[in-house]
Amino acid sequence: MSEISVYTVRTGAFSGEEPARRACRELDRVRLGKADACKRKEDRVRSICCGLLLQYALRRYLKTEEKVEIRYAFGPYGKPYLPEYPRLQFSLSHSGGLVGAAFADREVGLDVQAVRPVRKTMARRIFSASEYDRYEHMVSCEEQTDWFFRCWCAKESYAKLTGEGLGTDFRRICFVPEHRCILPDGVCMEDTPAPGYYLNVCTRRTEEAPHFGRTKDTTEELLRYFRLS
């Protein structure tokens, strides 16, 4: 049984000028370039945190404390992977003040969503028929909002698993939380890693069932590991 490790980071801990500057020294050249290309400070900090999580996971995997210059390759839909380390698959996501990452020895997809106002017309664009029927029969706005973000997060994680991303027709994907699956062929774990946030991580259904590790807030651990505090 293979384990899927799921980490989150609170970006506010890295938003100061000095922690961000020191964190950049730990990033590979590609990720550093992505961070420097961000025009908004909050986007830059999210990119830095994604880079730190990649470095953290890869250094632990390789049992080294030295910075790893990562060589990326990309699937047919642009999904990145590490050709030199095929048994370390990853998926990154960020929303609001939270960054999430999943690492596994198999293809994996992860999505994080911060709750925000949504229009009802959005539900029609992403729900399958059964999901929308469930949505329509919910009594309160709170229930509907919860169901919307659970479904949206699940579908985004599946789209990141396949690599198709925004090209996916979400209405053809169906989230079935009672069976921890995303039809047609995904198995998943969902979580609320912080107040106002939803998370979903998924992989493909195979004979070898995955073990989803509990979501771990690694904010303080990263600050210590990279000596940023």
C-alpha positions as CSV (number, residue, x, y, z in Angstrom):
1,M,0.0,0.0,0.0
2,S,1.5,3.3,-1.0
3,E,1.0,6.5,1.0
4,I,0.1,9.9,-0.4
5,S,1.5,12.7,1.7
6,V,-0.5,15.9,1.9
7,Y,1.0,19.2,3.2
8,T,-0.3,22.7,3.6
9,V,1.5,26.0,4.3
10,R,0.1,29.3,5.5
11,T,1.6,31.9,3.2
12,G,1.4,34.7,5.8
13,A,4.4,33.3,7.6
14,F,6.6,33.9,4.5
15,S,5.2,37.3,3.4
16,G,7.8,39.4,5.3
17,E,10.6,40.8,3.1
18,E,13.4,39.0,5.0
19,P,11.8,35.5,5.2
20,A,10.9,35.8,1.5
21,R,14.4,36.9,0.5
22,R,16.0,34.0,2.4
23,A,13.5,31.5,1.1
24,C,14.3,32.4,-2.5
25,R,17.9,31.2,-2.0
26,E,16.4,27.7,-1.4
27,L,14.5,27.5,-4.7
28,D,15.5,25.8,-7.9
29,R,16.1,28.2,-10.8
30,V,12.8,27.4,-12.6
31,R,10.7,28.0,-9.5
32,L,12.7,31.2,-8.6
33,G,12.0,32.5,-12.1
34,K,8.3,31.8,-11.7
35,A,8.3,33.6,-8.4
36,D,10.2,36.6,-9.8
37,A,7.8,36.9,-12.7
38,C,4.8,37.4,-10.3
39,K,3.6,41.0,-10.3
40,R,1.5,40.8,-7.2
41,K,3.2,40.2,-3.8
42,E,0.7,37.6,-2.7
43,D,1.2,35.6,-5.9
44,R,5.0,35.7,-5.4
45,V,4.7,34.4,-1.9
46,R,2.4,31.6,-3.0
47,S,5.0,30.6,-5.7
48,I,7.8,30.7,-3.2
49,C,5.8,28.4,-0.8
50,C,5.2,26.0,-3.7
51,G,8.9,25.9,-4.4
52,L,9.8,25.4,-0.7
53,L,7.4,22.4,-0.5
54,L,9.0,20.9,-3.6
55,Q,12.5,21.3,-2.2
56,Y,11.4,20.0,1.2
57,A,9.8,16.8,-0.2
58,L,12.7,16.2,-2.7
59,R,15.5,16.7,-0.2
60,R,13.8,14.3,2.2
61,Y,13.3,11.8,-0.6
62,L,17.0,12.0,-1.6
63,K,18.1,12.2,2.0
64,T,20.1,15.4,1.4
65,E,20.1,18.9,2.9
66,E,21.5,20.5,-0.2
67,K,19.4,22.5,-2.7
68,V,18.3,20.4,-5.6
69,E,18.3,21.9,-9.1
70,I,15.1,20.4,-10.4
71,R,14.7,19.4,-14.0
72,Y,11.0,19.5,-15.1
73,A,9.2,17.8,-17.9
74,F,5.6,18.2,-19.0
75,G,2.8,15.9,-20.0
76,P,0.6,16.3,-23.1
77,Y,-1.6,18.8,-21.3
78,G,1.3,20.7,-19.6
79,K,1.2,18.9,-16.2
80,P,4.8,19.1,-14.7
81,Y,6.7,16.0,-13.4
82,L,10.2,15.2,-12.4
83,P,11.7,12.8,-15.0
84,E,14.7,12.0,-12.9
85,Y,12.5,10.9,-10.0
86,P,9.5,9.0,-11.4
87,R,8.5,7.6,-8.1
88,L,8.0,11.1,-6.7
89,Q,4.9,12.5,-8.3
90,F,3.5,15.8,-7.1
91,S,0.6,18.2,-7.4
92,L,0.5,21.8,-6.1
93,S,-2.4,24.2,-5.5
94,H,-3.0,27.5,-3.8
95,S,-5.9,29.7,-2.9
96,G,-6.2,32.7,-0.6
97,G,-3.5,32.4,2.1
98,L,-3.0,28.6,1.8
99,V,-0.7,26.5,-0.4
100,G,-1.2,22.7,-0.6
101,A,0.9,19.9,-2.0
102,A,0.5,16.2,-2.5
103,F,3.4,13.8,-3.0
104,A,3.1,10.1,-4.0
105,D,4.7,7.3,-6.0
106,R,1.8,7.4,-8.4
107,E,0.0,10.1,-10.4
108,V,-1.8,12.4,-8.1
109,G,-3.9,15.6,-8.2
110,L,-4.6,18.1,-5.4
111,D,-6.8,21.2,-5.1
112,V,-7.2,23.8,-2.4
113,Q,-10.1,26.3,-2.5
114,A,-10.8,29.3,-0.2
115,V,-14.5,30.0,0.2
116,R,-15.8,33.0,-1.6
117,P,-19.2,34.1,-3.0
118,V,-20.3,32.2,-6.0
119,R,-23.3,32.6,-8.3
120,K,-25.9,29.9,-8.7
121,T,-25.2,29.9,-12.4
122,M,-21.7,28.6,-11.7
123,A,-23.3,25.4,-10.2
124,R,-25.0,24.7,-13.5
125,R,-21.7,24.9,-15.3
126,I,-19.8,22.5,-13.1
127,F,-22.3,20.0,-11.6
128,S,-23.3,16.7,-13.0
129,A,-27.0,16.0,-13.1
130,S,-27.0,14.0,-9.8
131,E,-24.8,16.6,-8.1
132,Y,-27.1,19.4,-9.2
133,D,-30.2,17.5,-8.0
134,R,-28.6,17.1,-4.6
135,Y,-27.7,20.8,-4.6
136,E,-31.3,21.8,-5.4
137,H,-32.8,19.7,-2.6
138,M,-30.6,21.3,0.1
139,V,-32.5,23.6,2.4
140,S,-30.0,26.3,3.4
141,C,-27.5,28.5,1.6
142,E,-24.8,27.1,3.9
143,E,-25.4,23.6,2.8
144,Q,-25.4,24.6,-0.8
145,T,-22.1,26.5,-0.4
146,D,-20.5,23.6,1.4
147,W,-21.6,21.1,-1.4
148,F,-20.5,23.5,-4.1
149,F,-17.0,23.8,-2.8
150,R,-16.6,20.1,-2.0
151,C,-17.6,19.3,-5.6
152,W,-15.5,22.0,-7.1
153,C,-12.4,21.0,-5.2
154,A,-12.9,17.3,-6.1
155,K,-13.3,18.1,-9.8
156,E,-10.3,20.4,-9.8
157,S,-8.2,17.7,-8.1
158,Y,-9.3,15.2,-10.7
159,A,-8.5,17.6,-13.5
160,K,-5.0,18.0,-12.1
161,L,-4.6,14.3,-11.8
162,T,-5.3,13.8,-15.5
163,G,-3.4,17.0,-16.4
164,E,-6.3,18.3,-18.5
165,G,-7.0,21.2,-16.1
166,L,-9.5,23.8,-17.3
167,G,-10.0,21.8,-20.5
168,T,-12.0,19.3,-18.5
169,D,-15.8,19.2,-18.8
170,F,-16.7,19.2,-15.1
171,R,-20.2,18.1,-15.8
172,R,-18.9,14.7,-16.9
173,I,-17.1,14.2,-13.6
174,C,-19.2,13.1,-10.6
175,F,-18.1,13.4,-7.0
176,V,-19.5,10.6,-4.8
177,P,-18.3,11.4,-1.2
178,E,-20.0,8.4,0.3
179,H,-17.6,6.1,-1.6
180,R,-14.7,8.5,-1.6
181,C,-14.6,8.5,-5.3
182,I,-14.7,10.8,-8.3
183,L,-16.2,9.1,-11.3
184,P,-15.2,7.8,-13.8
185,D,-12.0,6.4,-12.2
186,G,-10.7,8.5,-9.3
187,V,-10.4,7.8,-5.6
188,C,-10.0,10.7,-3.2
189,M,-9.7,12.2,0.2
190,E,-11.3,15.5,1.2
191,D,-10.4,17.8,4.1
192,T,-11.0,21.2,5.5
193,P,-7.4,22.1,6.4
194,A,-8.2,25.5,7.9
195,P,-11.4,27.5,8.5
196,G,-12.9,28.7,5.2
197,Y,-10.8,26.3,3.1
198,Y,-11.5,23.0,1.3
199,L,-9.0,20.5,0.0
200,N,-9.2,17.4,-2.1
201,V,-6.5,15.0,-3.3
202,C,-7.1,12.1,-5.7
203,T,-5.5,9.4,-7.6
204,R,-6.7,6.7,-10.0
205,R,-8.5,3.6,-8.8
206,T,-6.2,0.6,-9.1
207,E,-5.9,-2.8,-7.5
208,E,-3.4,-1.4,-5.0
209,A,-5.5,0.9,-2.8
210,P,-3.7,4.1,-1.8
211,H,-3.3,5.3,1.8
212,F,-4.0,9.0,2.1
213,G,-2.0,10.5,4.9
214,R,-3.6,13.1,7.1
215,T,-3.2,16.7,5.9
216,K,-0.2,18.2,7.7
217,D,0.3,21.9,8.3
218,T,4.0,22.2,7.6
219,T,4.3,26.0,8.1
220,E,6.4,25.9,11.2
221,E,8.4,22.9,10.0
222,L,9.4,24.7,6.8
223,L,10.5,27.8,8.7
224,R,12.7,25.6,10.9
225,Y,14.0,23.3,8.1
226,F,15.1,26.2,5.9
227,R,16.2,28.3,8.9
228,L,13.9,31.2,8.0
229,S,12.7,32.2,11.5
